[in-house]
Amino acid sequence: MEELVFAIPTGELWNLLTYKEQGLIHGKSGALNTIVQKGLFRKRSELEEDSSFKQIIPYGVITCKDSYYLFKRTGGQRDKRLPNLFFLGVGGHMNPGKTTGSEEQYITDELKRELFEEVRLSNGCTIEDIEFIGFINDDTIPVGRFHIGLLYNIRVSNKELSVNETDKMTAEWVEKSGLEDYYDGMETWSQIVVDQYIH
């Protein structure tokens, strides 16, 4: 069965948020809740080239004190529009699911699902906090025109993390001051996070 993904009509989205062609749009959880209420599920293949919808992508930056968990894509990635680049956020498409909580809880649950698909926490490492930061948009690149990112900071208690799918990605902890060394090799969403959130 084909994957169903969560999206919002692009016009509805920009009625709720102040449009920015490329960058971080600070937003409150009220807008987030409305986006979930107005969102709908469609077949992924129908949306991949349809700019009348924005697919909603939770995007969680993993932090521990002043360090950031930096990923690098390898050859096993499915989306060829995102080649071997560094990136800061775990996340992905939202799928149909049940939650007994609020709309925001549904997004957080989907973010955690993606987190645990991609990384493994061990030796007492726990999630201390998940904080919503804002919306990432980049209409200047092909993949960005069809997606909107929901930026979260996922704070963990220690650095005992490891990547599950080592054929698709690698990762390492990088101090805040060291992120500039990787900046030119980052995906644009991660560059936006560095420019407009971390610094």
C-alpha positions in Angstrom: 0.0 0.0 0.0 1.3 3.4 -0.9 2.5 5.7 1.9 0.0 8.4 3.0 1.7 11.7 4.1 0.4 14.7 5.9 0.1 18.0 4.1 -1.7 21.4 4.1 -2.9 23.4 1.2 -0.2 26.0 0.5 -2.7 28.9 0.5 -4.0 27.9 3.9 -0.5 27.7 5.3 0.4 31.3 4.2 -2.9 32.6 5.6 -1.6 31.3 9.0 2.0 32.3 8.7 4.0 35.3 7.4 5.5 34.2 4.1 9.2 34.0 3.9 10.8 32.5 0.8 13.8 31.1 2.6 14.3 31.1 6.4 13.0 30.4 9.9 9.5 31.7 10.6 8.9 32.0 14.3 5.5 30.7 15.3 3.4 29.9 18.2 1.8 26.5 19.1 -1.6 28.0 18.2 -0.6 28.2 14.5 0.8 24.7 14.8 -2.5 23.3 16.1 -4.4 25.0 13.3 -2.1 23.6 10.7 -2.8 20.1 12.1 -6.5 20.7 12.1 -6.4 21.9 8.4 -4.0 19.2 7.3 -5.0 16.1 5.4 -3.5 12.8 4.2 -2.7 12.2 0.6 -0.7 9.6 -1.4 3.0 10.6 -1.3 3.3 10.2 -5.1 0.5 12.7 -5.7 2.2 15.4 -3.6 5.9 15.1 -4.6 5.5 17.5 -7.5 2.4 19.5 -6.4 3.2 22.9 -5.1 -0.4 23.6 -4.2 0.3 21.5 -1.0 3.1 21.7 1.5 4.1 18.4 3.1 4.6 18.8 6.8 7.9 17.6 8.1 8.8 17.6 11.8 12.5 18.4 12.0 14.2 17.8 15.4 17.7 19.1 16.2 19.3 16.9 18.9 21.3 18.8 21.5 23.2 18.0 24.6 24.5 21.0 26.5 26.4 23.0 23.8 26.8 20.2 21.3 24.7 19.2 18.3 24.3 15.8 16.7 25.3 16.2 13.1 24.4 13.6 10.5 25.8 12.9 7.1 23.8 11.2 4.3 25.5 8.2 2.6 24.5 6.4 -0.6 21.5 4.5 0.8 19.1 7.5 1.0 15.9 7.2 -1.1 15.5 10.9 -2.0 18.1 11.7 -4.7 17.4 15.4 -4.4 19.3 15.3 -1.1 22.7 13.9 -1.9 25.6 13.3 0.5 25.2 16.3 2.6 25.4 17.1 6.3 22.2 17.8 8.2 21.1 18.5 11.8 17.5 17.4 11.9 15.9 14.0 12.4 12.4 13.7 11.1 10.3 12.9 8.1 6.8 12.7 6.7 3.9 12.4 9.2 1.8 9.3 8.7 -1.7 8.5 9.9 -1.8 7.6 13.6 -3.9 7.8 16.7 -3.1 10.1 19.7 -5.2 10.8 22.7 -3.5 14.2 23.2 -3.6 17.5 21.4 -2.7 18.3 17.8 0.8 19.3 19.0 1.1 16.0 20.8 0.4 14.2 17.6 3.3 16.0 15.9 5.6 15.3 18.9 4.6 11.6 18.7 5.5 11.5 15.0 8.8 13.3 15.7 9.7 10.7 18.3 8.7 7.9 16.0 11.1 9.2 13.4 13.8 9.9 16.0 13.7 6.2 17.2 13.8 5.0 13.6 17.0 6.9 13.0 18.9 6.8 16.3 19.3 4.6 19.4 19.6 6.0 22.9 21.7 3.9 25.3 23.5 4.0 28.7 20.8 6.1 30.4 20.4 8.7 27.6 16.9 10.1 27.8 14.9 12.9 26.2 14.8 15.8 28.6 12.8 18.2 26.6 11.2 18.7 23.1 10.7 22.4 22.3 9.0 23.8 19.3 11.0 26.6 17.7 9.3 27.6 14.4 8.8 26.8 10.8 11.5 26.2 8.2 10.7 27.2 4.6 12.9 27.2 1.5 11.1 27.8 -1.8 14.5 28.4 -3.6 15.3 24.7 -4.0 13.2 21.9 -5.7 12.6 19.7 -2.6 11.9 22.7 -0.5 9.0 24.0 -2.6 6.9 21.0 -1.6 7.7 20.8 2.2 7.5 22.9 5.3 9.7 22.0 8.3 8.5 22.2 11.9 11.7 22.9 13.9 12.1 21.3 17.3 15.0 21.2 19.8 15.3 17.7 21.2 17.5 18.0 24.3 19.0 14.7 25.6 20.6 13.9 28.9 23.9 12.6 27.6 25.7 11.8 24.3 25.1 8.1 24.2 23.4 8.1 20.8 24.1 5.9 17.8 22.7 5.7 14.2 20.4 2.8 13.5 20.7 2.7 9.7 24.4 3.1 9.1 24.0 2.3 5.4 22.0 5.5 5.1 23.8 7.9 7.4 26.6 8.5 9.9 26.6 11.0 12.8 28.8 12.7 15.4 28.6 15.3 18.1 29.9 18.7 17.2 30.3 21.7 19.5 28.4 24.8 18.6 31.6 26.6 17.7 32.6 23.8 15.3 29.4 23.8 13.2 30.9 26.5 10.9 33.4 23.9 9.7 30.6 21.8 8.1 28.3 24.7 7.1 29.2 24.7 3.3 28.4 21.0 3.1 25.0 21.3 4.9 21.5 21.0 3.4 19.8 24.3 3.2 17.3 23.6 6.1 20.3 22.9 8.3 22.0 26.1 7.2 18.9 28.0 8.0 18.9 26.4 11.5 22.6 27.4 12.0 22.0 31.0 10.7 18.7 31.8 12.3 18.4 29.6 15.4 21.7 28.4 16.7 23.7 31.6 16.2 
